[in-house]
């Protein structure tokens, strides 16, 4: 999904405030459940990126949907 946004894992880690190894783990394993703190950072990053994106937002929607699936793990 990050490639579709033209972002590297390192760049997304910088934008989101999450370490690059955690971003890598999330990219490799969509079933990985991030900690609540990382989940909240991811959610904030997705919202910020969606506000800056122009054109095709489907990669962000896919990332957002993946995060929604993780939300149940934290409720």
C-alpha positions, -999 to +999 in steps of 0.1 A: +000+000+000+028+024+008+043+019-027+009+029-042+013+062-022+048+067-034+061+064+001+089+043+016+085+026+050+111+050+064+091+080+052+059+067+066+076+059+099+088+095+100+054+109+092+035+086+116+059+086+145+061+048+145+094+030+142+104+017+108+106-019+121+070-017+132+059-003+099+078-031+082+060-057+103+027-042+095+035-042+058+046-078+058+018-091+080-016-075+076-028-097+106-003-080+129-021-062+157-002-030+166-002-017+202-029+008+210-004+037+209+009+027+175-027+022+162-036+057+172-004+071+155-013+051+124-049+064+124-037+100+128-011+095+099-037+081+076-060+110+082-032+135+077-021+119+045-056+117+031-059+155+036-027+160+016-034+135-011-047+144-045-061+120-071-065+083-064-071+078-027-076+040-030-043+031-013-052+052+017-087+037+018-071+003+018-048+013+046-077+028+065-097-004+061-068-025+074-067-002+104-104-005+110-100-043+111-074-038+138-097-016+159-116-045+172-085-058+188-083-027+210-120-024+221 
